[in-house]
Amino acid sequence: MKLHVRSLVLVAALVTAFSANAQKGAAKDIVLDSVSAPLVASAVQPAGRSDAMVVSVLLESADGILYPRSTAIPFNTGDRFRVKILASREARVSLYNTTPSGVLKPEPVWRGVLKPGQETITPRFVLDGASGGGTDQLHVVLEPAGEPSVINWLGTWVDGGRTGKDIRLDEQSTPNATYLVSNAGKGLVTTIRINHL
Amino acid sequence: MFTPLTLKNSCAALAICVLFSASAWAQPLGKTAFAEPVPVVPSFNQWVGTYVGNAPEPVIDPSLVQVVLTWTNSEGAPVVAYQPKPVILGQPDLPLVGEAVAQAAQRWNLGLNYQGLHVKYLVLDARGVVRQLRPMGAVLLPGERFKLRVTATFGAVASVDRLTGEVWSAQRSGQIYPQPGVSVQINAGETADLPLNPNQYFVASGNPAERLLLTVRHPQAKGDMASDQPAYRQDGALGSNYLQLIPSGKFPAFEQVIASNNALR
């Protein structure tokens, strides 16, 4: 009987570990299913499908090769990079900057249109830290559908709105990409940090 | 009561699992009429194994090796500011879908959402004999002689341009191979070694401000007709595989910057 109790404890521990891993992998799997759906001709797009987005920061080398990184990895002054975005729906995407002094600039540094089933890559960026030391933030924004003021919405998000009752966000970063998913049409944000020494 | 797992009830459990799995597979297959998407990288790797694996080494008569294509024979060509098309080191996220997707590894077609390219350096010795195969991520030393071996999943045209200037502000300064206004035509699945003439080769420049640009594209991939999607590159021991997503109505267009070790310092 003692052996059986030990076995039960072991099984319970394994099940707990497995489900923790499964949950950890869930965001990536859900996002990849969502962004792949437009490619499959007869896949019916369910109403109210979640917003999903894959973001990679592409660190550029001198020979023109782009090395994908997640947004969770900090970058440094002078790094040259582009941002690659893949989303589950047609949407506007924009990049906003919060300066090292904490000011969220109202005009985006770049704006584009995402097409489902296609990747969008920004032009090359390099932040030189001219404004002094600290950390520049670049917010990659999948704009919410029908939002009249993206900057107001982003300000709420950056100030902690992601914990609000109407925004639920699952996010997972691998070494090469960040995977995000939230309620349908509510928009998504992930932030790249560039440290100036 | 806890029941220890025995061989007998293990078999029963396995049988139940198999039945559940079978019914789980059977249900979607019965309701769907489209080809399931498949991971693109394994399919393309199989295709490369079939079409590239048997390409013979070029036969070069050492006594005839006399023509050398260097970085510098495009003098007088117009200079145009240039930023390379994106080449990402890694694998794409989206699956392979489209026409006859299950047969892609044997017969790639233009109805698939990806097109692919295999490229490698054939590095030659002083007599012009191939002594090494290298992926495109490998280093070229100044003075090394090489050819470019190219195999595409689509009917392609290929050419080599010269890039000049500082790495982050390069300029395109003319086609060096073949002669300007002409391209090398390569059929789908066939391999070509550039330069085509067995007694010609490129020589890696020692000048850090000089690089080459290999372009392999579908003949219709001009201007807005060229795919605007990034190429994904994976380097193997003996060559590099490229994949590009092709939106409907667009055509594949690959570019690869070629630099010697000096140009990357």
Interface residues (C-beta under 8 A of the other chain):
Chain A: H4 S7 L8 L32 V35 S36 L39 V40 A41 S42 A43 V54 S56 L58 S61 A62 D63 G64 I65 L66 Y67 P68 R80 R82 K84 L86 K115 G117 Q118 E119 I121 P123 R124 N176 A177
Chain B: F2 P4 T32 A33 F34 P37 Q83 P84 P86 V87 I88 L89 G90 D93 L94 P95 V97 N113 G137 V167 W168 Q229 P230 R233 L245 P247 V257 A259 A263 L264
